């Protein structure tokens, strides 16, 4: 949080005195992808502002508030220059006024009909809703691609046995496919969360200075909302209520945490002592400036760090909810940063993680070697249950199994041999009975059931193909404003 606070100061102080123009997205290009970054470019923002104002003029013309010729003139002659807007803002100290002034320079006398009955937040909040819904569409697409990669690799390793771990210690056998199926299920839930978050944030407010529509007809809000693919906000003040934004950014934080969980799993599996899976290491890639032998999990480490950044933006979004009365401006500087930063960062992280999963190197022999490393201890629970079924009390059965298991830890002996040599055990189970309990297939007998639950079928050819991407794109303007350089 301190790093975010320092960045906030670095951002806010120069702008407080209007020493530099409106900010570009703050995330460095290293962690940005063009499609998501373009949503937050000044040209995109001002184009959305123009469409909001122009659609509002159309609605006002239908109501007879302004001449139809004025609305047509806005569409026909409307244009803007980012540099000119910044120049005007240095004098006006107000970005929306600077924008309207620049538009008026192109439209001419009819520009007096722009912004009739509206307040700046009508433009700013509706624009932010468009940007966040577009960002959500990209993130949903990202998750669809990650789901496809997880599904393919899960079926590829559906029956690849490996050790399951709890507390980092060997527990019981699983399969690598089952492990990946669990991540698939988690990201399928994240997809549903993002669809819900998109729906939550996709509202439009064109309701005037305090949300009462005193100087503008509610029809204008409904008209603009429909044109932009949004819903009319049921009750706004001067702004759209920020609980919507808090929910949206909290959802991004959950998705980022899931990405980190998968990244952390891969990092653990790549440790030299484990080496059951690892990131693809391309020809010519270098792992260390000092140690030529290194093959480090740098991509998943990077995803882990990016997830921390996304989560750091959730608390400021929560703190934006409690604005004063009908509105204060304390939320604005926060959203100018976290809007671009959170979405651009998460987009990059999800794309990177998809690439890791898609090219992940998997080592079944190492998985089997680690599975066998403790001499059969992974079957201890089955021996415990078999003893109770043969008449031993649970307390006695636990004591007998643990007594022999501890010797395996200390002497690296065979668990089966120790049990078969223990008279207190063999009075219930002979060696043949015991050997039957060490069957690996026992632990994988319900893999098909798990796959049917997660994928709809245990056969990749019959499993559900996945849900269609939820996308309600903003409707294009009849004619885009000309962003001039």
PLY file of the C-alpha trace (Angstrom):
ply
format ascii 1.0
element vertex 485
property float x
property float y
property float z
element edge 484
property int vertex1
property int vertex2
end_header
0.00 0.00 0.00
2.90 2.37 0.66
4.14 1.93 -2.90
0.68 2.78 -4.21
0.53 5.84 -1.94
3.87 7.11 -3.20
2.78 6.58 -6.78
-0.41 8.49 -6.00
1.61 11.46 -4.77
3.92 11.30 -7.76
0.86 11.33 -9.99
-1.20 13.92 -8.18
1.27 16.69 -7.29
2.20 17.72 -10.85
-1.43 17.60 -11.91
-2.54 19.62 -8.92
-0.61 22.53 -10.38
-1.37 21.48 -13.97
2.26 21.15 -14.92
1.61 18.22 -17.26
-1.41 17.08 -19.29
-3.81 14.25 -18.54
-2.10 10.95 -17.76
-1.54 8.01 -20.01
-2.04 4.51 -18.55
0.49 4.11 -15.77
1.50 0.49 -16.24
4.81 0.21 -18.02
4.72 -1.13 -21.60
6.64 -4.21 -20.44
3.45 -5.48 -18.80
0.90 -4.12 -21.28
-0.81 -5.57 -24.32
-1.94 -3.20 -27.08
-5.64 -4.09 -27.22
-6.25 -3.49 -23.52
-3.97 -0.46 -23.34
-5.83 1.13 -26.26
-9.02 1.27 -24.17
-7.29 3.75 -21.87
-5.58 5.89 -24.50
-6.63 9.58 -24.50
-7.93 9.24 -28.06
-10.27 6.44 -26.98
-11.46 8.33 -23.91
-12.25 11.50 -25.84
-13.95 9.51 -28.60
-16.27 7.98 -25.98
-16.90 11.43 -24.50
-17.83 12.69 -27.95
-20.25 9.82 -28.53
-21.91 10.44 -25.15
-22.38 14.13 -25.95
-23.51 13.49 -29.53
-26.02 10.79 -28.56
-27.35 13.12 -25.86
-27.85 15.78 -28.55
-29.82 13.27 -30.64
-32.06 12.53 -27.65
-32.54 16.23 -26.91
-33.45 16.79 -30.56
-36.08 14.04 -30.38
-37.53 15.79 -27.34
-37.52 19.13 -29.16
-35.12 20.69 -26.67
-32.53 21.49 -29.35
-32.82 21.77 -33.15
-32.25 18.57 -35.11
-29.84 20.52 -37.28
-27.67 21.12 -34.23
-27.45 17.41 -33.44
-26.54 16.69 -37.06
-23.86 19.38 -36.99
-22.26 17.79 -33.92
-21.96 14.45 -35.70
-20.83 16.02 -38.98
-18.23 18.48 -37.76
-17.28 17.07 -34.37
-13.53 16.54 -33.98
-10.87 16.92 -31.30
-7.12 17.08 -30.83
-5.60 15.62 -27.67
-2.82 18.20 -27.63
-5.30 21.06 -27.95
-7.44 19.68 -25.12
-4.36 19.49 -22.91
-3.46 23.06 -23.86
-6.91 24.36 -22.94
-6.95 22.35 -19.70
-3.76 24.03 -18.53
-5.78 27.25 -18.46
-9.25 26.03 -17.46
-8.05 23.45 -14.92
-11.03 21.32 -16.03
-10.75 18.43 -18.47
-14.39 18.20 -19.58
-14.61 21.95 -20.21
-11.37 21.75 -22.18
-12.82 18.94 -24.26
-16.08 20.78 -24.95
-14.15 23.91 -25.88
-12.08 21.99 -28.41
-15.18 20.33 -29.89
-16.84 23.75 -30.18
-13.88 25.01 -32.18
-14.85 22.50 -34.87
-18.63 22.39 -34.60
-19.22 26.13 -34.56
-22.32 27.95 -33.24
-24.34 24.74 -32.84
-21.89 23.67 -30.11
-23.92 25.77 -27.67
-26.41 22.89 -27.60
-23.80 20.41 -26.33
-23.94 19.29 -22.68
-27.48 20.64 -22.16
-28.55 19.88 -18.57
-25.56 17.59 -18.03
-22.74 17.64 -15.50
-19.16 16.52 -16.01
-19.70 13.27 -14.11
-22.41 12.29 -16.57
-19.67 12.15 -19.18
-16.88 10.82 -16.97
-18.84 8.05 -15.25
-20.58 6.85 -18.40
-17.25 6.81 -20.22
-15.63 4.83 -17.40
-18.49 2.33 -17.59
-17.85 1.85 -21.32
-14.12 1.43 -20.73
-14.56 -1.08 -17.92
-17.10 -3.14 -19.87
-14.74 -3.26 -22.84
-11.92 -4.26 -20.49
-14.13 -6.96 -18.98
-14.81 -8.36 -22.46
-11.07 -8.73 -23.04
-10.54 -10.33 -19.61
-13.36 -12.81 -20.26
-11.70 -13.64 -23.56
-8.40 -14.11 -21.70
-10.03 -16.56 -19.30
-11.61 -18.46 -22.18
-8.15 -18.98 -23.65
-6.73 -20.05 -20.29
-9.63 -22.48 -19.80
-8.94 -24.02 -23.20
-5.27 -24.54 -22.32
-6.10 -26.01 -18.90
-8.67 -28.36 -20.40
-6.32 -29.64 -23.07
-3.51 -30.30 -20.60
-5.88 -31.82 -18.03
-7.13 -34.43 -20.50
-3.58 -35.02 -21.72
-2.54 -35.95 -18.16
-5.87 -37.25 -16.92
-4.30 -40.48 -15.62
-0.72 -39.29 -15.00
-0.16 -40.25 -11.34
1.62 -37.94 -8.93
1.75 -37.30 -5.23
-0.77 -35.00 -3.64
0.66 -32.77 -0.94
-0.78 -31.13 2.15
1.34 -28.72 4.17
3.96 -29.33 1.48
4.29 -32.96 2.67
3.37 -36.11 0.74
-0.26 -37.05 1.37
-2.01 -39.41 -1.08
-1.84 -40.02 -4.84
-3.67 -37.79 -7.31
-3.22 -37.30 -11.03
-1.80 -34.25 -12.73
-4.97 -34.07 -14.79
-7.10 -33.91 -11.64
-4.91 -31.09 -10.34
-5.38 -29.12 -13.56
-9.11 -29.86 -13.57
-9.32 -28.13 -10.20
-7.75 -25.00 -11.67
-10.11 -25.23 -14.63
-13.10 -25.28 -12.27
-11.73 -22.27 -10.40
-11.25 -20.21 -13.54
-14.69 -21.24 -14.79
-16.04 -19.66 -11.59
-13.87 -16.62 -12.25
-15.41 -16.33 -15.68
-18.86 -16.22 -14.13
-17.63 -13.60 -11.66
-16.30 -11.43 -14.49
-19.56 -11.71 -16.41
-21.39 -10.59 -13.26
-18.89 -7.77 -12.67
-19.31 -6.61 -16.27
-23.07 -6.51 -15.81
-22.65 -4.64 -12.50
-20.48 -1.92 -13.98
-22.35 -1.44 -17.28
-24.58 1.46 -16.23
-25.02 4.97 -17.61
-25.81 8.14 -15.67
-27.04 11.25 -17.50
-29.00 12.73 -14.59
-27.56 16.17 -13.96
-25.82 17.87 -11.08
-27.35 15.88 -8.20
-29.13 13.05 -10.00
-32.62 14.58 -10.00
-32.95 15.19 -13.78
-33.91 18.78 -12.94
-32.48 20.14 -16.19
-32.57 17.08 -18.40
-35.23 14.53 -19.28
-34.63 10.92 -18.10
-35.23 9.89 -21.71
-31.78 11.26 -22.57
-30.14 8.87 -20.11
-32.13 5.92 -21.43
-31.32 6.85 -25.03
-27.57 7.23 -24.45
-27.47 4.03 -22.39
-29.11 2.05 -25.19
-26.75 3.47 -27.81
-23.68 2.57 -25.75
-24.86 -0.91 -24.77
-25.35 0.07 -21.12
-28.28 0.10 -18.70
-29.64 3.29 -17.18
-28.42 3.63 -13.59
-31.51 3.19 -11.37
-30.40 5.85 -8.90
-27.39 8.08 -9.31
-26.42 11.16 -7.34
-23.93 13.30 -9.21
-22.12 10.02 -9.82
-22.84 6.35 -10.31
-22.67 4.69 -6.86
-19.15 3.38 -6.23
-20.23 0.07 -4.74
-20.46 -1.04 -8.37
-16.83 -0.17 -8.99
-15.75 -1.76 -5.71
-17.37 -5.03 -6.78
-15.71 -4.84 -10.19
-12.20 -4.31 -8.84
-12.73 -6.87 -6.07
-13.54 -9.39 -8.80
-10.29 -8.52 -10.56
-8.52 -9.15 -7.25
-10.08 -12.61 -6.95
-9.10 -13.49 -10.52
-5.56 -12.29 -9.85
-5.39 -14.45 -6.72
-6.44 -17.50 -8.72
-3.76 -16.70 -11.28
-1.22 -16.50 -8.48
-2.35 -19.83 -7.04
-1.76 -21.57 -10.37
1.54 -19.76 -10.85
2.68 -20.74 -7.34
1.77 -24.39 -7.99
3.94 -24.43 -11.10
6.80 -22.73 -9.25
6.72 -25.41 -6.55
6.61 -28.22 -9.09
9.66 -26.72 -10.85
11.86 -26.73 -7.74
14.98 -28.79 -8.43
14.16 -31.28 -5.67
10.70 -31.84 -7.18
11.01 -31.12 -10.93
7.68 -32.65 -11.88
6.90 -29.81 -14.28
8.57 -26.64 -15.47
8.12 -23.63 -17.67
9.25 -24.07 -21.26
12.86 -22.89 -21.58
13.41 -21.66 -25.12
16.64 -22.05 -27.11
18.95 -19.15 -26.33
17.11 -18.23 -23.14
19.33 -17.38 -20.17
18.49 -18.01 -16.52
21.24 -16.17 -14.67
24.00 -13.70 -15.44
26.28 -15.60 -13.04
25.17 -19.25 -13.27
24.78 -20.62 -16.81
22.98 -23.74 -15.58
19.91 -21.95 -14.18
16.37 -22.58 -15.50
14.24 -20.31 -13.34
10.42 -20.09 -13.24
10.56 -16.42 -14.17
7.20 -16.25 -15.96
5.18 -17.62 -13.05
7.19 -15.51 -10.62
6.24 -12.53 -12.75
2.56 -13.51 -12.64
2.82 -13.74 -8.85
4.13 -10.19 -8.67
1.52 -8.85 -11.07
-1.24 -10.46 -8.99
0.02 -8.54 -5.96
-0.28 -5.30 -7.92
-3.85 -6.03 -8.99
-4.87 -6.85 -5.42
-3.26 -3.64 -4.16
-5.87 -1.71 -6.15
-8.89 -3.37 -4.51
-8.74 -1.50 -1.19
-8.65 1.97 -2.82
-11.73 0.96 -4.85
-13.47 -0.04 -1.61
-12.53 3.27 0.00
-14.11 5.14 -2.92
-17.58 3.93 -1.91
-18.04 6.40 0.95
-18.17 9.68 -0.97
-19.58 12.82 0.66
-23.27 13.53 0.12
-24.10 13.56 -3.60
-20.42 13.43 -4.56
-16.90 14.53 -3.82
-13.89 14.15 -6.08
-11.74 11.92 -3.86
-12.49 8.89 -6.03
-11.31 10.48 -9.25
-7.53 10.31 -8.85
-7.83 6.72 -7.62
-9.86 5.57 -10.61
-7.63 7.35 -13.12
-4.89 5.01 -11.92
-6.58 1.76 -10.99
-8.85 1.64 -14.03
-5.99 1.29 -16.51
-3.51 -0.34 -14.14
-5.70 -3.16 -12.82
-7.17 -4.15 -16.17
-3.95 -3.84 -18.19
-1.98 -5.76 -15.57
-4.50 -8.58 -15.20
-4.84 -8.91 -18.97
-1.08 -9.33 -19.29
-0.89 -11.78 -16.38
-3.67 -14.01 -17.74
-2.15 -14.07 -21.21
1.25 -14.94 -19.80
-0.21 -17.68 -17.62
-2.02 -19.18 -20.61
1.27 -19.37 -22.47
2.92 -21.10 -19.52
0.18 -23.73 -19.27
0.11 -24.28 -23.00
3.86 -25.00 -23.21
4.35 -26.48 -19.74
6.92 -29.27 -19.65
5.58 -32.24 -17.65
7.77 -35.07 -16.34
5.68 -38.20 -15.52
8.81 -40.21 -14.58
9.70 -37.65 -11.93
6.13 -37.70 -10.66
6.31 -41.47 -10.28
9.72 -41.28 -8.62
8.45 -38.80 -6.05
5.30 -40.85 -5.56
7.47 -43.84 -4.63
9.95 -41.87 -2.53
8.44 -42.73 0.87
8.28 -46.46 0.38
4.51 -46.78 0.19
3.50 -44.44 3.04
0.95 -42.87 0.71
-1.26 -45.93 1.32
-1.33 -45.51 5.13
-4.98 -44.45 5.31
-6.10 -47.47 3.35
-4.22 -49.77 5.74
-5.80 -47.94 8.68
-9.31 -48.44 7.29
-8.67 -52.10 6.43
-7.56 -52.82 10.01
-10.75 -51.27 11.41
-12.83 -53.31 8.97
-11.09 -56.46 10.25
-11.99 -55.70 13.87
-9.26 -53.41 15.24
-10.41 -50.30 17.07
-9.60 -47.07 15.27
-7.21 -46.09 18.06
-5.30 -49.38 17.85
-5.29 -49.33 14.05
-3.92 -45.78 14.00
-1.22 -46.70 16.54
-0.11 -49.77 14.56
0.04 -47.95 11.24
1.81 -44.93 12.68
4.32 -47.11 14.54
5.46 -48.66 11.28
5.17 -45.45 9.27
7.57 -43.61 11.57
10.20 -46.28 10.90
9.90 -45.62 7.17
10.61 -41.93 7.78
13.64 -42.75 9.92
15.09 -45.83 8.18
13.86 -45.46 4.58
12.48 -48.99 4.81
9.59 -50.54 2.89
6.26 -49.76 4.52
4.77 -53.01 3.21
7.68 -55.09 4.56
7.45 -53.47 7.98
3.70 -54.04 8.21
4.05 -57.66 7.06
6.65 -58.24 9.79
4.49 -56.77 12.57
2.60 -59.54 14.37
0.07 -57.07 15.75
-0.82 -56.17 12.17
-0.74 -59.64 10.62
-3.25 -61.02 13.08
-5.72 -58.91 11.09
-4.14 -58.77 7.62
-1.68 -61.19 5.99
0.96 -60.07 3.50
-1.28 -60.76 0.52
-4.04 -58.69 2.07
-1.58 -55.88 2.77
-0.09 -55.95 -0.73
-3.55 -55.54 -2.23
-3.90 -52.29 -0.28
-0.89 -50.80 -2.10
-2.69 -50.57 -5.44
-2.27 -47.13 -7.05
-5.39 -47.63 -9.13
-7.48 -47.47 -5.96
-6.75 -43.74 -5.75
-7.71 -42.97 -9.34
-10.94 -44.93 -9.62
-13.11 -41.80 -9.50
-11.11 -39.64 -11.91
-13.81 -40.03 -14.56
-16.41 -38.83 -12.07
-14.36 -35.73 -11.29
-13.84 -34.99 -14.97
-17.56 -35.38 -15.68
-18.32 -32.88 -12.92
-15.80 -30.34 -14.18
-15.94 -30.78 -17.95
-19.32 -32.41 -18.49
-17.71 -35.62 -19.74
-14.74 -37.84 -19.00
-13.97 -37.89 -22.74
-12.46 -34.74 -24.23
-14.28 -35.38 -27.49
-17.64 -35.31 -25.70
-16.98 -32.70 -23.03
-18.78 -29.39 -23.20
-16.97 -26.91 -25.41
-17.34 -24.11 -22.90
-19.74 -21.22 -22.62
-19.84 -18.53 -25.29
-18.08 -15.33 -24.38
-20.39 -12.80 -22.80
-19.92 -9.59 -24.72
-22.25 -6.66 -25.15
-20.12 -4.28 -27.15
-20.81 -0.60 -27.13
-22.73 0.33 -30.25
-20.70 2.34 -32.76
-21.51 5.96 -33.34
-23.14 6.85 -36.62
-19.93 8.67 -37.45
-16.84 8.74 -35.24
-15.41 12.08 -34.27
-12.14 12.80 -35.98
-9.25 12.56 -33.55
-6.77 14.90 -35.16
-3.05 14.97 -34.50
0 1
1 2
2 3
3 4
4 5
5 6
6 7
7 8
8 9
9 10
10 11
11 12
12 13
13 14
14 15
15 16
16 17
17 18
18 19
19 20
20 21
21 22
22 23
23 24
24 25
25 26
26 27
27 28
28 29
29 30
30 31
31 32
32 33
33 34
34 35
35 36
36 37
37 38
38 39
39 40
40 41
41 42
42 43
43 44
44 45
45 46
46 47
47 48
48 49
49 50
50 51
51 52
52 53
53 54
54 55
55 56
56 57
57 58
58 59
59 60
60 61
61 62
62 63
63 64
64 65
65 66
66 67
67 68
68 69
69 70
70 71
71 72
72 73
73 74
74 75
75 76
76 77
77 78
78 79
79 80
80 81
81 82
82 83
83 84
84 85
85 86
86 87
87 88
88 89
89 90
90 91
91 92
92 93
93 94
94 95
95 96
96 97
97 98
98 99
99 100
100 101
101 102
102 103
103 104
104 105
105 106
106 107
107 108
108 109
109 110
110 111
111 112
112 113
113 114
114 115
115 116
116 117
117 118
118 119
119 120
120 121
121 122
122 123
123 124
124 125
125 126
126 127
127 128
128 129
129 130
130 131
131 132
132 133
133 134
134 135
135 136
136 137
137 138
138 139
139 140
140 141
141 142
142 143
143 144
144 145
145 146
146 147
147 148
148 149
149 150
150 151
151 152
152 153
153 154
154 155
155 156
156 157
157 158
158 159
159 160
160 161
161 162
162 163
163 164
164 165
165 166
166 167
167 168
168 169
169 170
170 171
171 172
172 173
173 174
174 175
175 176
176 177
177 178
178 179
179 180
180 181
181 182
182 183
183 184
184 185
185 186
186 187
187 188
188 189
189 190
190 191
191 192
192 193
193 194
194 195
195 196
196 197
197 198
198 199
199 200
200 201
201 202
202 203
203 204
204 205
205 206
206 207
207 208
208 209
209 210
210 211
211 212
212 213
213 214
214 215
215 216
216 217
217 218
218 219
219 220
220 221
221 222
222 223
223 224
224 225
225 226
226 227
227 228
228 229
229 230
230 231
231 232
232 233
233 234
234 235
235 236
236 237
237 238
238 239
239 240
240 241
241 242
242 243
243 244
244 245
245 246
246 247
247 248
248 249
249 250
250 251
251 252
252 253
253 254
254 255
255 256
256 257
257 258
258 259
259 260
260 261
261 262
262 263
263 264
264 265
265 266
266 267
267 268
268 269
269 270
270 271
271 272
272 273
273 274
274 275
275 276
276 277
277 278
278 279
279 280
280 281
281 282
282 283
283 284
284 285
285 286
286 287
287 288
288 289
289 290
290 291
291 292
292 293
293 294
294 295
295 296
296 297
297 298
298 299
299 300
300 301
301 302
302 303
303 304
304 305
305 306
306 307
307 308
308 309
309 310
310 311
311 312
312 313
313 314
314 315
315 316
316 317
317 318
318 319
319 320
320 321
321 322
322 323
323 324
324 325
325 326
326 327
327 328
328 329
329 330
330 331
331 332
332 333
333 334
334 335
335 336
336 337
337 338
338 339
339 340
340 341
341 342
342 343
343 344
344 345
345 346
346 347
347 348
348 349
349 350
350 351
351 352
352 353
353 354
354 355
355 356
356 357
357 358
358 359
359 360
360 361
361 362
362 363
363 364
364 365
365 366
366 367
367 368
368 369
369 370
370 371
371 372
372 373
373 374
374 375
375 376
376 377
377 378
378 379
379 380
380 381
381 382
382 383
383 384
384 385
385 386
386 387
387 388
388 389
389 390
390 391
391 392
392 393
393 394
394 395
395 396
396 397
397 398
398 399
399 400
400 401
401 402
402 403
403 404
404 405
405 406
406 407
407 408
408 409
409 410
410 411
411 412
412 413
413 414
414 415
415 416
416 417
417 418
418 419
419 420
420 421
421 422
422 423
423 424
424 425
425 426
426 427
427 428
428 429
429 430
430 431
431 432
432 433
433 434
434 435
435 436
436 437
437 438
438 439
439 440
440 441
441 442
442 443
443 444
444 445
445 446
446 447
447 448
448 449
449 450
450 451
451 452
452 453
453 454
454 455
455 456
456 457
457 458
458 459
459 460
460 461
461 462
462 463
463 464
464 465
465 466
466 467
467 468
468 469
469 470
470 471
471 472
472 473
473 474
474 475
475 476
476 477
477 478
478 479
479 480
480 481
481 482
482 483
483 484
